[in-house]
Amino acid sequence: MSERKLRFSRLRAWVALAIVASPSLARAEGSPPARVMREPGEVVDVIDAFDDDDPFDFAVSVGYQFASKSARILRESPVFEPGLTTGGFTARTMKVGQFIGIASVLTPRIDVGLYKDLALYATLPITLSDERRIDDLDGSAAKAAVVAAGAPGEQLFSIPFRSPNRSGIQYVGLGIDYSLLNQARDVTKPTWVFGLETRIAAGTPMHACDAAQAVQCTHPGDINRNGQFDTSGPNLTTPGGAALEAQGLTTRTPGVTRGTIGLEFHSAISKRVKYIEPYGAFSALFEFQQGGESDFGQTDLQGALVNHPPIVGTVSLGLMIHPWENRESFSRLTFDFRFDGTYRSEGRDYSELFDALGSSAALSLRRPRWSRYRGCTQAEIDAKTCSGETISVVDESSQKTYFSGLTVVEPYGSYRASSSVTWRIAEFVKLNLGMAMRFDQAHGITHDQPCNPNFKDNPYESGPCHFTAGSSQAPEIGATGIPNPAYRPTINGVGRRFYVDESVTYEIFARGVVLF
């Protein structure tokens, strides 16, 4: 062997020995082996404080979301015509209009670390623009008198219909997150986060408005939409009714909040295996009516079957992929692919027809209904104004209920697929970009019932919700319930109800985060 080859052979031997010995030498000196791709991703990331090398964490972020929604509005019809029904049953195939909703929301957020894996946060969603309209659907505008018919001779709303543009603060969100388990602290465990958030409406609640009217938003108590408040009888169920009457005010602003106080519970769990991190999450939102100008209080009466907002539950499954990471510069690239399944329970809510119906001039909707019935007095019986099957009459000392546009929405599911990318540019800066598509199941949006069957004890308070059995000589009178003061036959009666289907929403979102 030549001397040159001998030197090269010895060099290779020394290099091999150094490679084999270096981990042992490092461990012998007390340095642990390098950790590779172990920290959890953004979905389960909770900032903390009082770590040995990081005594305090504080993050400020700003998010933006653009959403465009399109849905068909249909209506039941017993009309015997092609495409509607073949007779003998009520179909929901009458085309009313195409709903279009476009919204832009800016959401600042602050996170403050309290202790290890424990953080408080505050969020403030601000609606920059919220535009809603109902356009023609296959010639429905030319048939508006039929597809949007109310009582005989009246039309509930016109097509096309446009709501005024809304903007303002939606709510103030205050929450707390805690990592019960953290894979970055114990590699054998997953990361498991629990959180609770309170949402308090901070602005004016949404009110039904028509952008085509000279006075866009009138009070429900303005029955004739002529600027005159309804002063006949009590107005106790009209929010701010007494003050409005005293000031001569019947107009309102469109508003942007839901007029509720929300309580959301959420949890997420993930397990990172080198470059991939599958995760699952769950959240549940409960809302309660808020006082003041909110219209939810108008239906908080004994006879109403549904007077609460829906309960919203969401289950999420996703996968985060971390294809690149540089620990020295605290940089990382993460791709997130997620599927969300959401269930909304039955509830009184802001539907696609909220503005169109709530701002309607149709007297079948504008006229109030009394909230209670009473038994006939002896004088009424003697005058024969209360006899036969008429066993009770309206109690004119009871509260009056006005229609505000809030309707009972059937339960339905939503399915959302999203993808996003998060780039941690440096130790203190992160950027997230993504897009999503959501599909809502077909569901009814005006599904109230005429009687509340939970109250059957007193037939003399049942009004029209009663039955007569037995013979004419010995009639037996019973109650099927008490009248629902929120019920409006022109939109809630079988054959007049409205539906929504083919509801698709497209989203684009972005968020920038600065950490301190």
For each residue, the residues with C-beta under 8 A, 3 or more apart:
1: 5 6 9
2: 5 6
3: 6 7
4: 7 8
5: 1 2 8 9
6: 1 2 3 9 10
7: 3 4 10 11
8: 4 5 11 12
9: 1 5 6 12 13
10: 6 7 13 14
11: 7 8 14 15
12: 8 9 15 16
13: 9 10 16 17
14: 10 11 17 18
15: 11 12 18 19
16: 12 13 19 20
17: 13 14 20 21
18: 14 15 21 22
19: 15 16 22
20: 16 17 24
21: 17 18 24 25
22: 18 19 25 26
23: 26 27 33
24: 20 21 27 28
25: 21 22 28 29
26: 22 23 29 31 33
27: 23 24 30 31 32 33
28: 24 25
29: 25 26
30: 27
31: 26 27
32: 27 35
33: 23 26 27
34:
35: 32 38
36: 274
37: 272 274 275 322 325
38: 35 183 184 187 272
39: 183 184 272
40: 43 44 45 182 183 184 191 270 272 277
41: 44 45 270 272 277 279 320 322 334 336 422
42: 45 320 334 336 422 430 432
43: 40 268 270 279 281 318 320 336
44: 40 41 179 191 192 193 268 269 270 279
45: 40 41 42
46: 117 118 119 177 178 179 193
47: 57 58 59 111 112 113 119 515
48: 51 54 57 113 114 115 116 117 118 119 179
49: 54 55 56 57 113 114 115 116 118
50: 55 56 115 116
51: 48 54 55 116
52:
53:
54: 48 49 51 57
55: 49 50 51
56: 49 50 113 516
57: 47 48 49 54 111 112 113 119 515 516
58: 47 110 111 112 113 515 516
59: 47 110 111 513 514 515 516
60: 108 109 110 513 514 516
61: 108 109 110 111 511 512 513 514
62: 106 107 108 109 511 512
63: 106 107 108 109 509 510 511 512
64: 104 105 106 107 509 510 511
65: 103 104 105 107 507 508 509
66: 102 103 104 507 508 509
67: 101 102 103 105 505 506 507
68: 100 101 102 505 506 507
69: 99 100 101 102 103 503 504 505 506
70: 98 99 100 101 502 503 504 505
71: 98 99 352 440 500 501 502 503 504
72: 95 97 98 99 137 500 501 502 503
73: 95 96 97 98 99 134 137 352 353 498 499 500
74: 92 93 94 95 96 498 499 500 501
75: 92 94 96 147 496 497 498 499
76: 90 91 92 94 494 495 496 497 498 499
77: 84 85 90 91 92 93 94 495
78: 85 90 495
79: 84 85 94
80: 84 85 86 87
81: 84 85
82:
83: 93
84: 77 79 80 81 91 93 94
85: 77 78 79 80 81 88 89 90 91 93
86: 80
87: 80
88: 85
89: 85
90: 76 77 78 85 494 495
91: 76 77 84 85 94
92: 74 75 76 77 497 499
93: 74 77 83 84 85
94: 74 75 76 77 79 84 91 146 147
95: 72 73 74 137 138 140 147
96: 73 74 75 134 137 140 147 148 159 498
97: 72 73 134 135 136 137 140 141 147 159 160 161
98: 70 71 72 73 134 135 136 137
99: 69 70 71 72 73 132 133 134 352 500
100: 68 69 70 131 132 133 134 135
101: 67 68 69 70 130 131 132 133 352
102: 66 67 68 69 129 130 131
103: 65 66 67 69 127 129 130 131
104: 64 65 66 127 128 129 130
105: 64 65 67 125 126 127 128 170
106: 62 63 64 125 126 128
107: 62 63 64 65 123 124 125 126
108: 60 61 62 63 123 124 126
109: 60 61 62 63 121 122 123 124
110: 58 59 60 61 121 122 123
111: 47 57 58 59 61 119 120 121
112: 47 57 58 119 120 121
113: 47 48 49 56 57 58 118 119
114: 48 49 118 119 120
115: 48 49 50 118
116: 48 49 50 51
117: 46 48 178 179 180 182 185
118: 46 48 49 113 114 115 176 177 178 179
119: 46 47 48 57 111 112 113 114 176 177 178
120: 111 112 114 174 175 176
121: 109 110 111 112 173 174 175 176 177
122: 109 110 172 173 174 175
123: 107 108 109 110 172 173 175
124: 107 108 109 169 171 172 173 202
125: 105 106 107 169 170 171 173
126: 105 106 107 108 168 169 170
127: 103 104 105 130 166 167 168 169 170 256
128: 104 105 106 167
129: 102 103 104 165 166 167
130: 101 102 103 104 127 165 166 167 256
131: 100 101 102 103 163 165
132: 99 100 101 162 163 352 355
133: 99 100 101 160 161 162 163
134: 73 96 97 98 99 100 157 159 160 161 162 352 353 356
135: 97 98 100 159 160
136: 97 98 139 140 141 159 160
137: 72 73 95 96 97 98 140
138: 95
139: 136 142 143
140: 95 96 97 136 137 143 144 147 159
141: 97 136 144 159 160
142: 139
143: 139 140 146 147
144: 140 141 147 148 155 157 158 159
145: 148 149 155
146: 94 143 149
147: 75 94 95 96 97 140 143 144 159
148: 96 144 145 155 156 157 158 159 356
149: 145 146 154 155 156 490
150: 154 155 156 360 362 364 365 490 491
151: 154 362 363 364 490
152:
153:
154: 149 150 151 362 363 364
155: 144 145 148 149 150 158 362
156: 148 149 150 356 357 360 362 364 365 490 491
157: 134 144 148 161 210 353 356 357 359 360
158: 144 148 155 161 212
159: 96 97 134 135 136 140 141 144 147 148
160: 97 133 134 135 136 141
161: 97 133 134 157 158 210 212 355 356
162: 132 133 134 210 211 212
163: 131 132 133 166 209 210 211 254 355
164: 209 211 216 217 254
165: 129 130 131 254
166: 127 129 130 163 206 254 255 256
167: 127 128 129 130 256
168: 126 127 203 204 255 256 257
169: 124 125 126 127 172 202 203 256 257
170: 105 125 126 127 201 202 203 256 257 258
171: 124 125 199 200 201 202 257 258 262
172: 122 123 124 169 199 200 202
173: 121 122 123 124 125 197 198 199 200
174: 120 121 122 197 198 200
175: 120 121 122 123 195 196 197 198 264
176: 118 119 120 121 195 196 197
177: 46 118 119 121 193 194 195
178: 46 117 118 119 193 194 195
179: 44 46 48 117 118 182 191 192 193
180: 117 192 193 194
181: 186 189 190 191 192
182: 40 117 179 185 186 189 191
183: 38 39 40 186 187 189 190 191 270 271 272
184: 38 39 40 191
185: 117 182 189
186: 181 182 183 189
187: 38 183
188:
189: 181 182 183 185 186 192
190: 181 183 269 270 271
191: 40 44 179 181 182 183 184 269 270 271 272
192: 44 179 180 181 189 267 268 269
193: 44 46 177 178 179 180 267 268 269
194: 177 178 180 266 267
195: 175 176 177 178 265 266 267
196: 175 176 263 264 265 266
197: 173 174 175 176 262 263 264 266
198: 173 174 175 261 262 263 264
199: 171 172 173 260 261 262 263 264
200: 171 172 173 174 261 262 290
201: 170 171 205 257 258 259 260 261 290 294
202: 124 169 170 171 172 257
203: 168 169 170 255 256 257
204: 168 207 253 254 255 256 257 293
205: 201 255 257 258 259 290 292 293 294 295
206: 166 254 255 256 257 258 259 350 354
207: 204 217 252 253 254 255 293 295 358 404 405
208: 217 354 355 356 357 358 359 404 405
209: 163 164 216 217 252 254 355 358 359
210: 157 161 162 163 213 216 355 356 359
211: 162 163 164 216
212: 158 161 162
213: 210 216 225 359
214:
215: 218 225 227 251
216: 164 209 210 211 213 251 254 359
217: 164 207 208 209 251 252 253 254 359
218: 215 222 225 227 250 251 252 359
219: 222 229 238 244 249 250 251 252
220: 238 295 298 358 366 402 403 404
221: 229 230 235 238 241 244 245 250 368 402
222: 218 219 225 226 227 228 229 230 250
223: 228 230 363 366 367 368
224: 228 361 363 366
225: 213 215 218 222 361 366
226: 222
227: 215 218 222 250 251
228: 222 223 224 250
229: 219 221 222 241 244 245 248 249 250
230: 221 222 223 235 368 400 402
231: 235 245
232:
233: 396 400
234: 397 398 399 400
235: 221 230 231 238 241 242 245 399 400
236: 241 399 400
237: 241 297 298 300 301 371 399 400 401 402
238: 219 220 221 235 241 244 298 400 402
239: 292 293 294 295 297 298
240: 243 244 292 293
241: 221 229 235 236 237 238 244 245
242: 235 245 246
243: 240 246 247 249
244: 219 221 229 238 240 241 247 248 249 250
245: 221 229 231 235 241 242 248
246: 242 243
247: 243 244
248: 229 244 245
249: 219 229 243 244
250: 218 219 221 222 227 228 229 244
251: 215 216 217 218 219 227
252: 207 209 217 218 219 255 293
253: 204 207 217
254: 163 164 165 166 204 206 207 209 216 217
255: 166 168 203 204 205 206 207 252 259 293
256: 127 130 166 167 168 169 170 203 204 206
257: 168 169 170 171 201 202 203 204 205 206
258: 170 171 201 205 206 262 287 309 350
259: 201 205 206 255 289 290 292 293 294 295 296
260: 199 201 287 288 289 290 294 296 309
261: 198 199 200 201 287 288 289 290
262: 171 197 198 199 200 258 285 286 287 288
263: 196 197 198 199 285 286 287 288
264: 175 196 197 198 199 283 284 285 286
265: 195 196 283 284
266: 194 195 196 197 281 282 283 284
267: 192 193 194 195 281 282 283
268: 43 44 192 193 279 280 281 282 316
269: 44 190 191 192 193 279 280 281
270: 40 41 43 44 183 190 191 277 278 279 280 320
271: 183 190 191 277 278 279
272: 37 38 39 40 41 183 191 276 277 320 322
273: 276 277
274: 36 37
275: 37 321 322 323
276: 272 273 319 320 321 322
277: 40 41 270 271 272 273 319 320 321 322
278: 270 271 318 319 320
279: 41 43 44 268 269 270 271 316 317 318 319 320
280: 268 269 270 315 316 317 318
281: 43 266 267 268 269 314 315 316 318
282: 266 267 268 313 314 315 316
283: 264 265 266 267 313 314 316
284: 264 265 266 311 312 313 314
285: 262 263 264 311 312 313
286: 262 263 264 311
287: 258 260 261 262 263 308 309 310 311
288: 260 261 262 263 308 309
289: 259 260 261 294 296 297 300 307 308 309
290: 200 201 205 259 260 261 294 296
291: 294 297
292: 205 239 240 259
293: 204 205 207 239 240 252 255 259
294: 201 205 239 259 260 289 290 291 297
295: 205 207 220 239 259 298 404 405 406
296: 259 260 289 290 299 300 307 308 309 348 406
297: 237 239 289 291 294 300
298: 220 237 238 239 295 401 402 404 406 486
299: 296 304 306 307 348 401 406 485 486
300: 237 289 296 297 304 307
301: 237 304 307 371 399 401 485 486
302: 371 372 452 455 482
303: 371 372 452 455 482 483 484 485 486
304: 299 300 301 307 452 484 485 486
305: 408 448 449 452 484
306: 299 346 347 348 408 448
307: 289 296 299 300 301 304 348 486
308: 287 288 289 296 347 348
309: 258 260 287 288 289 296 347 348 349
310: 287 344 345 346 347 349 409 411
311: 284 285 286 287 344 345 347
312: 284 285 342 343 344 345
313: 282 283 284 285 342 343
314: 281 282 283 284 340 341 342 343
315: 280 281 282 340 341 342
316: 268 279 280 281 282 283 338 339 340 341
317: 279 280 338 339
318: 43 278 279 280 281 336 337 338 339
319: 276 277 278 279 336 337 338
320: 41 42 43 270 272 276 277 278 279 334 335 336
321: 275 276 277 334 335 336 337
322: 37 41 272 275 276 277 325 332 333 334
323: 275 333 335
324: 331 332 333
325: 37 322 331 332 333
326: 329 330 331 332
327: 330
328:
329: 326 426 427
330: 326 327 424 426 427
331: 324 325 326 424 425 426
332: 322 324 325 326 422 423 424
333: 322 323 324 325 421 422 423 424
334: 41 42 320 321 322 421 422 423 424
335: 320 321 323 419 420 421
336: 41 42 43 318 319 320 321 418 419 420 421 422 434
337: 318 319 321 418 419
338: 316 317 318 319 417 418 419 420
339: 316 317 318 415 416 417 418
340: 314 315 316 414 415 416 417 418 438
341: 314 315 316 413 414 415 416
342: 312 313 314 315 413 414 415 416
343: 312 313 314 411 412 413 414
344: 310 311 312 347 409 411 412 413 414
345: 310 311 312 411
346: 306 310 408 409 410 411 447
347: 306 308 309 310 311 344 408 409
348: 296 299 306 307 308 309 406 407 408 409
349: 309 310 406 407 409
350: 206 258 354 405 406
351: 354 407 409 445 446 498 500
352: 71 73 99 101 132 134 445 500
353: 73 134 157 356 357 405 407 445 446 498
354: 206 208 350 351 357 358 405 406 407
355: 132 161 163 208 209 210 358 359 405
356: 134 148 156 157 161 208 210 353 359 360
357: 156 157 208 353 354 360 365 403 405 407 446 491
358: 207 208 209 220 354 355 403 404 405 406
359: 157 208 209 210 213 216 217 218 355 356 405
360: 150 156 157 356 357 365 366
361: 224 225 366
362: 150 151 154 155 156 365 366 490
363: 151 154 223 224 366 367
364: 150 151 154 156 367 488 489 490
365: 150 156 357 360 362 403 488 490 491
366: 220 223 224 225 360 361 362 363 402 403
367: 223 363 364
368: 221 223 230 400 401 402
369: 400 401 483 485 486 487
370: 373 394 395 396 398 399 400 401 485
371: 237 301 302 303 398 399 400 401 485
372: 302 303 394 395 398 399 461 482
373: 370 392 393 394 395 460 461 462 463 482 483
374: 392 393 394 395 460 461
375: 391 392 458 460 461
376: 380 381 385 386 390 391 392 393 460
377: 380 381 386
378: 381 382
379: 382 383
380: 376 377 383 385 386 393
381: 376 377 378 384 386 387
382: 378 379
383: 379 380 386
384: 381 387
385: 376 380 390 393
386: 376 377 380 381 383 390 391 392 393
387: 381 384 390
388:
389: 466 468
390: 376 385 386 387 393
391: 375 376 386 459 460 462 466 477
392: 373 374 375 376 386 459 460 461 462 463 466
393: 373 374 376 380 385 386 390 463
394: 370 372 373 374 398 463
395: 370 372 373 374 398
396: 233 370
397: 234
398: 234 370 371 372 394 395
399: 234 235 236 237 301 370 371 372
400: 230 233 234 235 236 237 238 368 369 370 371
401: 237 298 299 301 368 369 370 371 485 486
402: 220 221 230 237 238 298 366 368
403: 220 357 358 365 366 486 488
404: 207 208 220 295 298 358
405: 207 208 295 350 353 354 355 357 358 359
406: 295 296 298 299 348 349 350 354 358
407: 348 349 351 353 354 357 445 446 447 448 491
408: 305 306 346 347 348 446 447 448 486 492
409: 310 344 346 347 348 349 351 412 443 444 445 447
410: 346 443 444 445 447
411: 310 343 344 345 346 443
412: 343 344 409 440 441 442 443
413: 341 342 343 344 440 441
414: 340 341 342 343 344 438 439 440 441
415: 339 340 341 342 438 439
416: 339 340 341 342 436 437 438 439
417: 338 339 340 436 437
418: 336 337 338 339 340 434 435 436 437 507
419: 335 336 337 338 434 435 436
420: 335 336 338 432 433 434 435 509
421: 333 334 335 336 432 433 434
422: 41 42 332 333 334 336 430 431 432
423: 332 333 334 430 431 432
424: 330 331 332 333 334 429 430
425: 331 429 430 431
426: 329 330 331 429
427: 329 330 515
428: 514 515 516
429: 424 425 426 512 513 514 515
430: 42 422 423 424 425 512 513 515
431: 422 423 425 510 511 512 513
432: 42 420 421 422 423 509 510 511 512 513
433: 420 421 509 510
434: 336 418 419 420 421 508 509 510
435: 418 419 420 506 507 508 509
436: 416 417 418 419 506 507 509
437: 416 417 418 504 505 506 507
438: 340 414 415 416 504 505 507
439: 414 415 416 503 504 505
440: 71 412 413 414 443 500 503 504 505
441: 412 413 414
442: 412 499 500 501 502 503
443: 409 410 411 412 440 499 500 501
444: 409 410 447 497 498 499 500
445: 351 352 353 407 409 410 498 499 500
446: 351 353 357 407 408 491 492 496 497 498
447: 346 407 408 409 410 444 492 497
448: 305 306 407 408 484 486 487 488 492
449: 305 452 484 487 492
450: 464 465 483 484 487 489 492 493
451: 462 464 465 480 481 482 483 484
452: 302 303 304 305 449 455 465 481 482 483 484
453: 456 480 481
454: 481
455: 302 303 452 458 461 479 481 482
456: 453 462 478 479 480 481
457: 479
458: 375 455 461 462 479
459: 391 392 462 466 477 478 479
460: 373 374 375 376 391 392
461: 372 373 374 375 392 455 458 479 482
462: 373 391 392 451 456 458 459 465 466 479 480 481 482 483
463: 373 392 393 394 466 482 483
464: 450 451 483
465: 450 451 452 462 479 480 481 482 483
466: 389 391 392 459 462 463 477 478 479 480
467: 477 478 479 480
468: 389 475 476 477
469: 475 476 477 478
470: 474 475 476
471: 474 475
472: 475
473:
474: 470 471
475: 468 469 470 471 472
476: 468 469 470
477: 391 459 466 467 468 469
478: 456 459 466 467 469
479: 455 456 457 458 459 461 462 465 466 467 482
480: 451 453 456 462 465 466 467
481: 451 452 453 454 455 456 462 465
482: 302 303 372 373 451 452 455 461 462 463 465 479
483: 303 369 373 450 451 452 462 463 464 465 487
484: 303 304 305 448 449 450 451 452 487
485: 299 301 303 304 369 370 371 401
486: 298 299 301 303 304 307 369 401 403 408 448
487: 369 448 449 450 483 484 492
488: 364 365 403 448 491 492
489: 364 450 492 493 496
490: 149 150 151 156 362 364 365 493 496
491: 150 156 357 365 407 446 488 496 497 498
492: 408 446 447 448 449 450 487 488 489 496 497
493: 450 489 490 496 497
494: 76 90 497
495: 76 77 78 90
496: 75 76 446 489 490 491 492 493
497: 75 76 92 444 446 447 491 492 493 494
498: 73 74 75 76 96 351 353 444 445 446 491
499: 73 74 75 76 92 442 443 444 445
500: 71 72 73 74 99 351 352 440 442 443 444 445 503
501: 71 72 74 442 443
502: 70 71 72 442
503: 69 70 71 72 439 440 442 500
504: 69 70 71 437 438 439 440
505: 67 68 69 70 437 438 439 440
506: 67 68 69 435 436 437
507: 65 66 67 68 418 435 436 437 438
508: 65 66 434 435
509: 63 64 65 66 420 432 433 434 435 436
510: 63 64 431 432 433 434
511: 61 62 63 64 431 432
512: 61 62 63 429 430 431 432
513: 59 60 61 429 430 431 432
514: 59 60 61 428 429
515: 47 57 58 59 427 428 429 430
516: 56 57 58 59 60 428
